[in-house]
Amino acid sequence: MGDLWTDLQLAAILFVFVYLVQWGIGTTGSRKVGILLAIIIVYLTIYQHFIVLVFVVIFFFGYAFFDQFEKLWSEGKL
C-alpha cells in the first residue's frame, strides 16, 4: 500500500487523464487518436514532471477561487 502523497498523485493524474481523453476525442474526432494523444501528454508532461500538474491545477482552479473571492470581497459580502 502506498503512502498518502503517492495515492494523491495517482488520483490527480487519473483525473487529468480522463479530462485530456475527452478533450482529445473532441479535438481530433477520433476515439483512438484522442486516447493516444492523452496518453502521450500525460506521460511526457505530468507523469514525468508532476510539478507541472500542480502548477496547472493552482493556475486554473486557483484563479477561479481568487476571482470569486475578490468579487465577494468587493461587494462587501465577506
N, C-alpha and C positions, 0 to 999 in steps of 0.2 A: 504494500500500500504506500502510495506516495505521500509526500508532505503537502500541506495546505497550499503553499505557493505553486507547486508543480500542478496541482489539480486546478487552481485558478487560471494558470497559464493555458492549460489544455482547454478549459471551458471557454476562455476568451478566444482562442484560436479557432475552435469549432464554431462559435457564434459568428466570427468574421468570415469564416469559410462558407457558411450557409448563405450569408449576405452576398458574398462575392459570386457564388454559384448563381443566385438569382440575377445578379447584375450581369454576369457573363452570358447567361442564356438570353436575357433581354437584349443585350448589345449585339450579340452575334446572330441570334435567331436559331442557333443550333444547340441542342442539349449537350452533345458530346464535346463540341468546341468550347462551350461555356464552362463545363466542368473541368476540362483540361486547362483552360485559362485560369480558373480559380485555384486549381492545384499549384500551378506554376507561381502565381502571385503569392499565395500563402507560403509556399516553401521558400522562395527566394527572399521575400521581404519580411515576413512575420516569423516564421519558424526559426530561421537562422538569426534574425535580429529582432527579438521580442520587444526591445525598447521602442521600435518603430510603431508597434501596435499601441503601446502605452501613450505615445505622443499623439497618435491619431484619435484615440478614444478621448484623451484630455482635450484635444482641439475641438472635435465635433460635439461631444456631449458637454464639455466644459463651457463652450461658447453659448450653447442654448441655455444652460443653467444660469450663467452670469448675466446673459441678456435679460432673462426673465427676472432675475434678482434685481438688476438695475432698474427695470421698468416698475417693479413693485416699490422699490425704494423712492423713485422719483414721484410716484403717485401718493406717497405717504402711507401706504398700507403696511409697512413694516415698522 
